[in-house]
């Protein structure tokens, strides 16, 4: 295993949770091994993959831990338990870091004792280009993270470094959550330290390339956020930090409602069409910087595709918020979704208490 060459500086563990990402795992580990600040250890936690992931991981100088499928939060928790670095750098197996990513993360944490978690951004090109849906998702993912750079309230575990002492103080990730675990953890981390999103820590991401999967994930992840935003007080994430702007979501939903209502028998169609057009125009104005960014980076040919895909994602987010709002009103269990306290690391399966 590579050892740091910077005497006296923090040791870094890279924890890579993986589930059926044989396609990208090699590129991910190659990039980790090419870091200018070499990690002290790499721990790959394979979460019950059925592809060639384990064989690929075992061909690299890293610790490979294989478990039945329990979800990414459980895999990350187990990776922390199986490691010893002063800093834990969490990295999803579909991301390849720039060579200076670890060095920049360590420097940020060393320079600011009050900073406990530092997150990176995705590059504006995909790790493997699989078509226009992925190009849209990668461009948007890069844009909104750079837009939100600075102090944030969500801990982006796909690409981020945390002091081990801070992680242990806040407790492990909530393994009952299969989505939204990053924003829940950010809210829980707030009393212990600050979180910062930095545009100079970069990884190239292999994102979803099928529209159905993209929309389903967006809906699934957005519904429970209603409970988190409603209940987390000062530590909760801010609406301005979300990937999809609330104003854009509201205006596009208003536009869609206006156009849909105009088709109803007996409806005042002209007024409703005007309402729909006004909502669409307002949405376009709100998102003008994003659209200009897409035009500059991807060209005019992709812009209509980008516009349409972004509209679908905003409408999906609006539908999810509506469903989440109804569930919050009707279900006490939904309102308490984030009220539980995860067990400390020493009580997690595989932790010292089970040794």
N, C-alpha and C positions, 0 to 999 in steps of 0.2 A: 504494500500500500504506500502511496506517495506520502511523504512527511513534509510539513512546511519548512521552507528554508529560511524564513524570517524569524530568527531567534527571539524568543520572548514575546512574540505576537500570538494572538489567540489561535487555537486549533479549530478547524472547521470540519464538521461532518456534513456530507451531502446525503440527504434522505430522498430516495426516488421511489415513490409508490408506483406500482405498475399493474395494469389489468389489460391483457391482450393488446399490447402495443409493440409487438415484435417489429412492426414496420419502422418505428422511430427509435426504439430503445438503444440500438447501436449508435446512432447519431447523437443521441442524448449523452451517452457515456463517453463517447469520443470527445465531445466538447468539454465535459467535466475534467477529463484527464489532460486537456490542453490548456487549463487555466494558468494564468500567470501567478496566481496565489494557490498553490496546490493544496487540495484537501487532505486532511490527516486520514480520513476514511470515507468510503462511499458505501452506503447501505441501500441495497435494492430490496424492497419488500414486495414480493409478487403476490397479488391478492387473488389467487386461484385462477390464473390464466390457463386457457385451453390451447393457446397457440405456442409458438417457439420461444416465448419470452425467457423462460428460465434457462434454457440452453445458451441463449445469447448473453444473458447476464453473467452466467458462470464462466464465460470466456474472457471476462474482464477482471482486473484486480480489485474486486469488491466483495463485500459480504452480501450473500444472497439469502434472504429469509422467505420461505414459501409458506403461505397460510391458505386456509379455505377462504372463499370470497366473503368479506365482511364490510367492504366499503373503504373509500379512500381515507376517511378519518381514522379508522382503526389501523390502516396500513401506516399512516404517518405517525400515530402514537407508538406503534410497535417499533418503527424505525428509530424514534428517539430513545426508547428503552434499550435498544440493541447498540447504542452508540455512546460516545464519550466526549465529543468535541465541545469546546467552550461555546461555539456558535453552531447552530443547526441551520443549514441552508436547505429548505424544502424545494424540490424541483420535480415537476411532473415529467413523466417519461416521454411526452410528445413535444418537449422543448429542448433546443440546443442553444446553450449559452454562448454569448460572445466571450472571447478569451479573458477579458478583464472583469467579468461580472463578479466573481468572488472577491477579487481585490477591492473593487469599488464598494461592495457591501461591507466588508470588514473595515475599510477606511471610514465609512459613514458611521458605523457603530462605535469605533474607537474614538472618533472626534466629538461624539456627543453622548455623555453618560446617561442622559435622560431618554435617549432613543433606544427602544427595546426591540423593535421589529422594523426592518427596512424591506420594501417590496420593489420589484422591478416591473418593467413594461415589456410588451411583446413588440418585436420588430414589425415593420410595415409590409414585409413580404413573408409568405408562408415557408415553413421548413421544406415541405414538398407541395408543389402547386398542383392541386387537383380540380381546378376549374373556378368559374365565377362565384359560386356560393362561398367557397373558402376564401377567395380573394376579398369578397365583401367583408366577411367576418373578421379576417385578419386586419384589414385596413381600419375597420371600425374599432376593433379591439385595441389597436395601437393608438388611434386618435383619442379615444375617451380616457385612456389611462394617462397619456401625456397631458391632456387637458386637466385632469384631476391631480397632477403631480404636486407634491407638497404634503403637509399633514393630512392624514385621512383617518377614518374610523373602522375600516375593514382591513383585515389581515389577509392579503392575497397569497395563499399557500402554494399556488402553482409555481411561483417564482419569488422566493423571499427568504430572508435570513432573520433569525431571532436568537437573542442571547438565551442560552440554556437556563440560566437562573430566572429569567423572565417567564419562559414557557412553564417552568416548574411552579412558579408562583401563581400563574393564572390557571394552571391545571390543563389536562389534556383536551384535545378536540372532542366534541360531543359525538359519540359514535352512533347515536340514534338518528342523526341528521345525514341524509344522503345528498343533500344540497344545502346551500346557504351557510355551510359551516364556517366559511371565511368571515362573513359579516357578523355572525353570532360571536365568533371568537374575538373579533375586533371590539365589539361592545363589552365583552368580558375583560379584555386586556386593558381597557381605558384606565382603571384605577392604578395600574402598575407601571405603565410606561406609555410613551407616545409611539405612533406608527407613522412612517413616512413612505410615500410612493415616489420613487426617483426615476427620472427619465434616462439616466446614464447607466442603469443596470438593465441589460437587454438580453432577451432570448428570442430565438426564432421558433414560432409555434406551428405545429401541424394541426389545423383546426378542422371542424366538421365541414364536409363538402356536399351534404345532402340537405335539401331544404326542410324535409319533414322532420329530420332529427334536430335541426337547428330550432325550428319552431316549438317542437315538443319540449326540448330542454329549457328554452326560454320561459315557456308557460309553467313548467314544473318548478323551476327555481324561483319564479316571481310570486307565485301564490303565497307561500309562507312568509315572504318578506313583509307582508301587511302586519302580521303579528309582531315581528321584530321592530318595525318602525313605530308601532303603536306603544310598545311596552318597555323600551330599553332606556328611556330617559336621556341623560347627558351623554352616555356612552354609545348611544345608537348611531348608526351611520347617517349621514346627511343626504337629503334628496339630491343635492348638487353633485354628490359623489357617485351617483348611479350611472350605469352605462347608457341608459335611455332617459333623456331629459323629460321630467314630468310635464313641462309645458308642451313639448312636441307630442307626447303621448296623448294629452288631453285634446289638443287641437286636431290631431288626426282622427281620434275617435269621434269628435264632434263632426268633422267632415264626413266620415263614413255614415254616421247616424243621419245627417242631413240628406245625403244622396239616397240612402236606403228608404227613408221616410217619404221622399219625393215620389217613389214608385208605388206607394199605397193608393188604393182607389179613394178618390175624393180629397186627397191631401192637397194643400196649397203648394203645388210643385215648384212654381217659380221662386217662391220665398225659400223653400227648403233647398233647392239647388243653389241659390245664392248663399245660403248658410254653409252648405257643403263646400262651395268654392272658397268662401272666406276662411274656413277652417284649413283647407288645403294650402291656401296662400300663406296663412299664418304659420303653419307647420314648416313650409319651405323657408320662410324668413328666419325662423328660430334655428333651423339646421343649415343655414347658408354657409357657415364656416366649414362644417363637416363636408358639405357637398363640394365646396371649392377645393378642399383638401383631396377628396376623392378624384376630382377632375385633374388636379396637378399630378397626383401619384399614379393614377390608372388610365388617364386619358378620357376623351369624350365618348369613346365607344362603350366603355364600361359604365359610364355615368347613369344612363337610364336603368340598367340592371341594378346598380347600387341603390338608386332612388327607390325602385320597386321593392327590393329586398328589405331595405331599411324601413319602408312603410309597413311591410308585413310584420316585421319584428316589433315595431311600435304598437301596432294594433294588437298583437299577441300579448304584449306587456299590459296594455289597457284592459284586455279581457281577463288576464290573470289577476290584475289589481281588483277588478270588480268581483271576481269569484272569491278572492281573499277577503275583501270587505264584507261580503255576505257571510262567509264562514266565521269571521271575527265577531259579527253581531250575533250569530246563532249558536256558536259552539264555545263553551268554556274551555274545553280541551285545546281548541285551536288558539285561544287567547293565552293559554299557559304553555304554548309550544316551546318557548325558550326559557321557561322558568326553572327548569331542572339544573342541578349542579353536577357536572361530570365528576366521576371518581378521580382522586389524585393518581398520579402515575404509578405509585407503589401498590395500588389496588387493581391496576389493569392486568388482564391476562398476560402472562409472560413477565410481569414486573417482579421486583424483589420480594414482594409478599408471597409470590407463588413459587419462589425458587426452592 
